[in-house]
Amino acid sequence: MIMNKLVVWLAVCLSGISSALYADTGKPVVWIYTDMSDKSIPGPNKEGTVNDPDDISAMAGYLLLADCFDTRGIVVASTHRKQHATSGNQAEWAQHYLGEAYAADVVNLKKVYPDFPDSISFTQSCIKESAERFDYKKDYAKILDRYPTVTSLLDLLQHEKDTVNVLCWGSLTEPAILVNACLHSGRAYLLKKVRFIAHWTDSSLHQGSPEHPENVANCRDDASACSYLKAMAAEGKILFYELGAIGQHGIVSGSPRGKNYFNQFHKSHLGKIFATGKYAFNTVDDSDSATYYVLLGRWGVSLCDVASDGTNNPEVEKANEKKFFQEAAAIRAELLKRSDVAAGKGSE
């Protein structure tokens, strides 16, 4: 059994990444579910915000690398905060805050990196106002029209020939609804076309313990959705890459520190958002960025270094954390170079 799993895993790494991920366009197809929201909305976090603003920095970093991806959807405010029942349209906020910054910077970025898309759009999560959590007992295929940001991903899976990489930056509610609906409607074959890549919904080393690795914030947000997806991955019904806390304790912890360094990003619109989205402990916290850096595989950790069955071996997490820690300065240097290009002050 172990040997069979190893053979499957090697097949995914050796053939899947070279063909499915990089077919035709040469770019991974990406869909993002993020709890990102306007950090001026007051809330219970230690930063005084309704949602952790680390996703703002992660999103700005993603947009500075947008030419590397084939972005098909960015769903914002996929979260369970009661404040969002009346917090206003968060897609409109994201379009104004990040979309306009992207539009301003992409003019110069395209001069050096011509594959940048002309624009980026955002969609507000269907669970933003209801704060709904996943229910194992429901057959979501029967009520799927209630969840437009799930049906839009399902539609993409039905028409996209390449693998779709779903980056999970917070709650797993919407991915769980998608999987449930596919399994209940005889469309399990569509799940062979998707990979879920999640940051920190499991860790024996950070927040969680060896006895309860699921005792981490992103999993606690919707424990039922989290356990459901891990169970489906264990049964081989989906591919679920659990990164653990390697973004936080690898990329962020290994990053340069100090305002003198990060003030350099303020020259571009996206760079400034990256540097100020969440600046804590004298550095930028963009921990969910690990999901797209492993997808690119250029900085020490790739999907081949992570199990696809939802498990997170602590020794593997520790090794991947160390690799990202060692590459963190290079990751920041790449973003700074692109921020300079966006500002018209640098070249490749």
N, C-alpha and C positions, 0 to 999 in steps of 0.2 A: 504493500500500500504506500509506504513512504517513497519507494523507488518510483512508483507510478506518478505520485504527486511531483516528484523532482523532474521527471521527464516532461510533464505538462508545463511546469514552471519554466523549464529551459526552452520549450517550444514557444511560449509566449514571449520570452525575452529575445530569442534569436530570430523568430520570424514575425511576431506580432508588431514589435517596435519598428522593424525595418520596412514592413509592408503596410499594415493597417494604420499605424500612426502617421506615417510619412508618405502615404500614397498620393499621387497626383500633385497636390499643392506643395508637398514637402513639409507641410505644417500639421501639427496635431489639431484636430477639431476639438473645441473647448466649449463647455457650458458651465457656468458658475452659479452656485447657490451661496449667497452670503447674507449674514445678518447685518451688514453695513447699513447705517442710517446717519442722519444729520446729528452730529455730536453736540449741537446747540440745544437739542431736546434734553431737558434734565431727567436724570434717572438715578438708580441706586448704585451704579458702579463706583468704584473708588475714584474714578476720574470725574464723577458727577454726571455721567452720560447714561442714556437709556441702553445703549449697546456699546460694547468695547470698541473704541475707535481704531484698534489695530488693523481692522479690515480696510479702513480708509487708506492707510499707508500701503497695505498689500495691494490694493486696487490701483493706486497711483504707480506702483512699481510694475504691475502687470501692464498698464497702459504704455509705459515707457518701453516695454518689450512686445507691444502688440503686433509688430511685424513678424514675430516668431510663431504666432498662433492663428488659427482660423476660428475666430470667435463667433459663435452662433447664438449665444444668449447670456445675459448677465441679470440674474434675478436678485434684487436687493430687498432688505428688510424681511428676510425669511427667518422669522424669530417669534418669540412667545411673550413679548413684553406687553403688559396691559396698557402702557402709555401709548402704544401704537394704535389703539382703537380710534384715537382722534388726533394723531400726530401729523396728519397731512400726507400728501402723496410723495412718497420717498423716491419714486422714479423721477419725478420732476426735480426734486432736490438734487439727485445724483446727476441728472442731465445738466443742470445749471452749474453745479459745483465741479464735477469731474468732466462732463461732456464738453463744456465750454473751454475748460483748460486744455483738453485734448485737441480741440479744434484750433486753438491758438498755437499749440506747440507742433502739431503735425505738419504744418507748412515747412518748417525747417527740418524736421525729422525725415520727411520724404526726400529731401535733397541728398541725404546720405544713405537712408534706408528706404528705398522706393516701394517696398512691399507693405508699408503701413496702410491700413484701411483709412479711407477719407474721414470716416466718422465712427463713433461708438455709441450704442444706445443701451438703455437700461429699462427693466420692467419691474414693477412692484409685485412682490410675492402675494399670492392668493391667500396666504395665512396671516399676513401682516396685521390685519384688523381683528380677526377672530382669535388669534393666538392658539389655534387648534393644535392638538397633539395627536399623534398616530394611535389608532386603535386596532389591535391585532384582529378583533372580532369582525371588523367591517370588510365587506367586499367593495373595494373602492372602484372596481370596474363599473359598477351599477350607478355610481354617483360622480363619475369622473368629471362631468361637466361643471362641477362646483370648483374645480381646481385648474384654472386656465394656465397657470405657470407650470403645471405638470403635463397637461394635454399638449402644450406647445413643444415640450421636450419629447413626448411620445410621438408627435407628428414628425419631428426631426429624425427620430430613430427609424420611422417607417420609410423615410425617403433618402436618408444618408447611407451611402455605401461604405464609408470609412468608419472606423471606431470613433465613438463620441466619448470624450473624457470629461466626466462630471466632477468638478472640483467642489468639495464640500468644506465650507469655511465656518460652519456653525451647526445649527440644528439639522438633523437628518430626516425631518418630517417629510418633506417633499420627495426626496429620493425613495423613502420607504413607501409612500403612496404609489409612486410609479411602479416599483417592483411588485407590490401587491396587485395592482390593476393588471399588469401584464400576466401574472401567474393565474389570476382569476378569469381572464378572458381568452386563454389559449394563445397568448402572444409571448410565451416564454422565450421564443427564438429571438425576439428583439433584444432581450437582455444579453445576448451573446455579442451585441454590437456596442455595449457600453462598459466603461470602466469607472468605478467610483474611487476617487482619490481624496482621502479625508485627513485633515490635520487634527491630531490630538483628541480623538474620541475614545482613546484607550492608551494607557501607559502604566506600566508597573513602576516606573522610575520617578515620575513627576505627577503630583496630585494623587494619582491612583497608587495602589499597592500591589504586590504580587498576588494577594488573595482577591483583591477587587480592582483590577486595572481599569474597569469601566467607570470608576468613581472620579471622573474628570468633568469639568464644566460642560463641554460640548455634548457629552453623552447624557449627563444629568438633565440637560435642557429638554430632551424628549427621550427618556430612557427606553420607552417602548419601541420607538423607531430605531434607536441604536441597537437594541438587542435583536430586533427583527432582521435588520440588514446583516448583522454579524452571523446570525443563524442561517440566513440564506446563502451567505458566502461559504460558511462551513459545509453546507450541503452541495456546494458547487453550482448553485443556480445563478450566482452573480460573481463578478470580479470586484473585490473590494480591497483597495490598498490602504492599509492603516499606517500612517507615518509616525504616530506617536507625537512626542513633543520636540521633534528634531528641528522644526522651524524656530521655536522659541529658544531652545537650549543649544542649538547649533548655529543657525544664521544670526539670530539676534544677539546671543551671548558672545559670539565670536566677532561681532561687528566692531568697527572703529567707534570711538566714543568722543563726545564733546561737541559743543556748539560750533567751534571753529571748523570742524570737519563738515557737519551737516548744513551749516549756513551756505556752503558752496552750492547746495541744491536749489537755493532760493532764486537762482537766476532764471529758471524756467517755471512755467505755471504748474506742470505736473510734479516737477522736482520739489517745489515748495510744499505742495500737498503731501507728497511722500514724507518730507522731513518734519512736517508739523501735524500730520494726522494723529499719530500717537508717538510722542517723544517722552520716554520714561527711562529712569535710571541712566540718564546721560547718553541715550542712544535711541534709534528709531525701532519701534516694535511693529514689525510687519510679518509676524510669525506664520500666518497662513500662506505666505509666499512659497513656503516649502512645497506646496502642491504643484505649482507650476515650474519650479526649479527641478524637481525630480522628473517632471514630464520632459523637460529639455535635456536633462542628463549631462549637462556640461560642467557642473561644479561639484563633482565628488560623489553624488548620490543620484541614481536613476531608478526607474521602476523595477529593474532587475535586482535591485538591492532590497526590495520590499516584497513580502508575501502577498499573494493575491486572494487569500482565503479569509481575510478579515482579522487574522491573528497578528500579534506584535510581540515577537520574541524579545525579551529585555536586552539580551546580548546584541541582537541585531539593531535595536533602537539605539543602544549605546554606541555601537560602531558607526551608524549613520549620523548620529549627533556629532561625533568627533570629526567625521569627514566634512560635514557642513561647517563646523566651527573653523576648520582649517581653510576652507574656501570662502569664508564670509567676507574677508577683505576684498577678494577678487569679485565677488558678487556686487558689493557696494561700488567698486571701481567701474564695473560695467554700467550700472545705473547712473553714476555720476557722469561718465562719458556721454551717455545718451541725453542726460539732462542738459549738459553743455551744448550738445548739438541742437536740442530743442530751442535753446536760447540764442542760437546763431553764433555761439562762441567756441565751438569745437568742431572737430572732424573725426572721422572714423580712424 
